[in-house]
Amino acid sequence: MGYRERSQSAKGLVKEMERDSRRIEDAGRSHAFPFESAVPGILADLHDELRPELRASKNRPDPGRTNAKGDVQRSFDLVADEYVRSYLERTFPAGVLLSEESGERRFGTGEPQYRFVIDPVDGSDNYARRLPLAALNIAVLPAEGHLSPEQVLFSIVGDLLRDESPILAARGEGAHSGSTRLKTSSIASLSEAFVSCELNHFAPPPQLGTLLSRARGVRSYGCCSLALSLVASGAIDAHVDVRDRLTLESFLAASLAVEEAGGSIVDRKGNPLDALTGLEQRTSLIAAASSELAKEIVNVLDSSDC
C-alpha cells in the first residue's frame, strides 16, 4: 500500500491536532505520534494541487528579479513558491520554511516540529521550455538540527510536467512511486553503468571525461532531483555533479529516496555530504546505485582536482 492510501484523511488529522494544543506540543517534542505517517500523503496532495495552478499561470509575465542565490526568478517559480508555502501554512500548525525563492520564515503558533526545505521548481530552465524534466522538491527535517541528508525525515520529488506519481520517501520506510517501492539497480561497475552528469556552466576536467568514457552510457538532465530519482528507481545507475554549484534544496529531498532505495550519496572524495548552513552554500555530490560504484567513480575522479 502506498503513502497516499495509508495517510487517508491527513488534513483532517492535522486539524484535529490543531484543536488539541497539548497533544501538538507533546508530539512536537517526541516525534512519536500519527501525524508523522500522514506527512507523505499531505505532500502528495500538495503536488496534485500545485500542477494545475502552474498550468493556469503560464502566461504571467516574469518579475525581472533574482533570488538570494542570484538566479533569475520566473513567474512560475513565484506562483509555485507562494502556493507551496500557503498550503503548508494552512495544513501544519507550525513550522519553518526554507525556500529557494523566498528564503526562511516561521509560521504558526507554538513550537515547530518540522522544517521544510523547498525547491518549488527544480529545473526551471527545463520548465520554461516545456522540457519534461522539472520537479517540486520538499524535504522535511526536524525543526532544529543540521541541514544534511541524514536529517531528512520525509520527502517528495514530484514531476511537474508529466502525469506521473511523485516519489515519496520516509526514513526507515522506503521510497515509493505510487504503490511501488523503489530499489536501485545495484550496479557495481562503471563499465556497466548509465551515468548522468551535470555540465551546465562548467568546463569538464580531463578526469571527468575519462569517467564518462568508461561508462556504458551517459545522460544529462539539467534537474538534479529527477536525476537522483532515476538512480533511486534503477533507471540510471549514477549521477555526478562536481561543479561545486549545487545548493541543498536541489538534492536534499531526492537524497532520502536514493538512500531508502539502497543507493549511496557521497561527496567527490567519497565522504558523507557535509551539513550546509543555508541555501547559498554550494557543494558537489555523487549518487550511485551501490557503494561499490560510488567508490569506483570517486577513484577515477580522485586523480585530479576536478
WOWOZI-V262141 format. One record per pair of residues at least 12 apart in sequence whose ideal C-beta (glycine too) atoms are under 10 Angstrom apart, sorted by the first residue. I is the first residue (numbers start at 1). J is the second residue. Records with the same first field share a line. If there is no record, write none. Layout:
BEGIN
I=J  J
END
This chain:
BEGIN
1=176  179
2=40  41  44  165  168  176  177  178  179  180  181
3=37  38  39  40  41  42  43  44  154  156  166  168  169  170  173  174  176  178  179
4=40  41  42  43  44  45  48  165  166  168  176  178  179
5=41  178  179
6=37  38  40  41  170  173  176
7=34  37  38  39  40  41  42  43  44  45  168
8=37  38  41
9=38  41
10=34  35  37  38  39  40  41  42  43  44  45  91
11=38  41  42  45  87  90  91
12=38
13=33  34  35  37  38  41  42
14=35  38  39  42  90  91  92  93
15=90  91  93
16=34  35
17=33  34  35  38  92  93
18=91  92  93  94  108  109  110
19=93
20=93
21=93  109  110
23=35
24=92  93  94  108  109  110  111  113
25=93  94  110  111  113
27=93  113
28=93  94  95  110  111  112  113  114  142  143
29=111  113
30=113
31=113  114  142  153
33=113
35=92  93  113  114
36=113  114  140  153  154  170  171
37=154  170  173
38=91  154
39=91  92  113  114  138  140  153  154  155  156  168  170
40=140  153  154  155  156  166  168  169  170  173  176
41=168
42=87  88  91  92  138  140  154  156
43=84  87  88  91  116  136  138  139  140  154  155  156  157  158  166  168  169  253
44=156  158  165  166  167  168  176  178
45=87  91
46=83  84  87  88  91  136  138  156  158  166
47=84  87  135  136  138  156  157  158  159  160  165  166  168
48=158  165  166
49=83  84  87
50=79  80  83  84  87  120  121  136  158  160
51=80  136  158  159  160  161  162  163
53=76  79  80  82  83  84  87
54=75  76  77  79  80  83  120  121  127  134  136  160  161
55=76  160  161
56=79
57=75  76  78  79  80  82  83
58=75  76  79  127  128  130
59=75
60=74  75  76  78  79
61=74  75
62=74  75  76  77  78  128
63=75  77  78
65=78
67=81  99  100  101  102  103  279  280
68=99  100  101  102  103  104  247  278  279  280
69=100  101  245  247  249  278  279  280  281  282
70=280
71=100  101  124  125  247
72=124  125  128
73=100  101  102  124
74=101  121  124  125  127  128
75=128
76=120  121  124  127  128  134  160
77=99  100  101  102  119  120  121  124  127  128
78=101  102  120  121
79=101  120  121
80=99  101  118  119  120  121  124  127  134  136  160
81=97  99  100  101  102  118  119  120  121
82=99  101  102  120
83=120  136
84=97  99  101  102  116  118  119  120  121  136  137  138
85=97  99  101  102  105  107  116  118  120
86=107
88=107  108  114  116  118  138  140
89=105  107  108  116
90=107
92=107  108  112  113  114  116  140
93=107  108  109  110  111  112  113
94=106  107  108  109  110  111  112  113  114  143
95=107  108  112  113  114  115  116  140  143
96=108  112  113  114  115  116  117  141  142  143  144
97=112  114  115  116  117  118  138
98=115  116  117  118  139  141  147  248  249  252  278  279
99=116  117  118  119  120  138  249  279
100=117  118  119  120  121  122  124  137  247  248  249  250  279
101=118  119  120  121  124  249  279
102=118  120
103=278  279  280
104=117  278  279
106=143
111=143  144
112=142  143  144
113=140  142  143  144  153
114=140  141  142  143  153  154
115=139  140  141  142  143  144  145  147  151  153
116=138  139  140  141  143  154  253
117=137  138  139  140  141  147  151  152  155  248  249  250  252  253  276  279
118=136  137  138  139  140  249  252  253  279
119=135  136  137  138  139  157  223  224  225  247  248  249  250  251  252  253  254  279
120=135  136  137  138  160  249
121=134  135  136  137  160  223
122=134  135  136  137  157  158  160  222  223  224  225  226  249  250  251  253  254
123=135  137  159  160  161  221  222  223  224  225  226  227  250
124=222  223
125=200  222  223
126=160  161  221  222  223  226
127=160  161  223
129=222
130=161
131=161  221  222  223
132=159  160  161  162  164  223  226
133=159  160  161  162  220  221  222  223  225  226  227
134=158  159  160  161  162  221  222  223  225  226
135=156  157  158  159  160  161  162  166  167  223  224  225  226  228  229  250  253  254
136=156  157  158  159  160  166  225  253
137=155  156  157  158  223  224  225  226  228  229  248  249  250  251  252  253  254
138=154  155  156  157  158  166  249  252  253
139=151  152  153  154  155  156  157  169  225  248  249  251  252  253  254  255  256
140=152  153  154  155  156  169  170  171  252  253  256
141=153  154  155  252  256
145=275
146=274  275  276  277
147=248  249  252  274  275  276  277  278  279  281
148=248  252  255  272  273  274  275  276
149=248  251  252  253  254  255  256  258  259  265  272  273  275  285
150=171  255  256  259  265  272  273  275
151=171  252  256  275
152=169  170  171  252  253  254  255  256  257  259  260
153=169  170  171  172  256
154=168  169  170  171  173  253  256
155=167  168  169  170  171  175  225  252  253  254  255  256  257  260
156=168  169  225  253  254  256  257
157=169  175  177  223  224  225  226  228  229  232  251  253  254  256  257
158=225  226  229  253
159=177  223  225  226  229
160=223  226
164=177  178
165=177  178  179  180
166=178  229
167=180  182  225  226  228  229  230  232  233  253  254  256  257  260  261
168=182  253  256  257  260
169=182  229  232  253  254  255  256  257  258  259  260  261
170=256  260
171=256  259  260
172=260
173=260
174=257  260  261  262
175=229  232  233  254  256  257  258  259  260  261  262  263
176=257  260  261
177=229  232  233  257
180=233
181=260  261
182=229  231  232  233  234  235  257  258  260  261  262  263
183=232  233  234  260  261  262  263  289
184=230  231  232  233  234  235  236  237  238  257  258  259  260  261  262  263  264  287  288  289  290  293
185=231  233  234  235  236  237  238  261  262  263  288  289  290  293
186=234  237  261  262  263  289  290  292  293
187=216  234  236  237  238  288  289  290  292  293
188=237  288  289  290  291  292  293  294  295  296
189=214  215  216  237  290  292  293  296
190=211  212  214  215  216  237  238  288  292  293  296  297  299  300
191=214  215  216  296
192=215  216  217  237  289  293
193=214  215  216  217  218  236  237  238  288  289  290  293  296  297
194=215  216  217  218  219  230  231  235  236  237  238  289
195=211  212  214  215  216  217  218  219  220  227  231  236  237  238  239  240  286  288  293  297
196=215  217  218  219  220  221  222  223  224  226  227  228  230  231  235  236  237  238  239  240  241  287
197=211  212  215  218  219  220  221  227  238  239  240  241  242  243
198=220  221  222  223  224  227  239  240  241  242  243  245  246  250  284  285
199=212  218  220  222  240  241  243
200=220  222  241  243  245
201=243  245
202=241  242  243  244  245  306
203=243
204=242  243  306
205=242  301  304  305  306
206=303  304  306
207=242  300  301  302  303  304  305  306
208=240  242  243  300  301  304  306
209=306
210=300  301  303  304  306
211=238  240  242  286  296  297  298  299  300  301  306
212=240  300
213=300
214=296  297  300
215=236  237  238  240  297  300
216=237
217=236  237
218=236  240
219=235  236  239
220=239
221=236  239
223=250  254
224=239  241  245  246  247  249  250  251  254  255  285  287
225=249  250  251  252  253  254  255  257
226=239  254
227=239  240  241  250  251  254  287
228=241  250  251  253  254  255  256  257  258  261  263  265  285  287
229=253  254  257  258  261  287
230=254  258  287
231=254  257  258  261  263  264  265  287  288  289  293
232=254  255  256  257  258  259  260  261  262  263  287  289
233=257  258  261
234=261  262  263  289
236=287  288  289
237=263  287  288  289  290  293  297
238=263  264  286  287  288  289  290  293  294  296  297
239=251  254  258  263  265  285  286  287  288  297
240=268  284  285  286  287  288  294  297  298  300  301
241=268  283  284  285  286  287
242=267  268  283  284  285  286  297  301  304  306
243=282  283  284  306
244=268  282  283  284  306
245=282  283  284
246=273  276  281  282  283  284  285
247=276  278  279  280  281  282  283
248=273  275  276  277  278  279  280  281  282  283
249=279
250=279  283  285
251=265  273  283  285  287
252=273  276
254=287
255=273  285  287
257=287
258=285  287  288  289
259=287
261=289
262=289  290  291
263=287  288  289  290  291  293  294
264=286  287  288  289  290  291  292  293  294  295  297
265=285  286  287  288  294
266=284  285  286  287  288  291  294  295  297  298
267=283  284  285  286  298
268=283  284  285  286  297  298  301  302  305  306
269=284  286  298  301  302
270=286  291  294  295  297  298  299  301  302
271=298
273=285  286
284=301  306
286=298  301
END
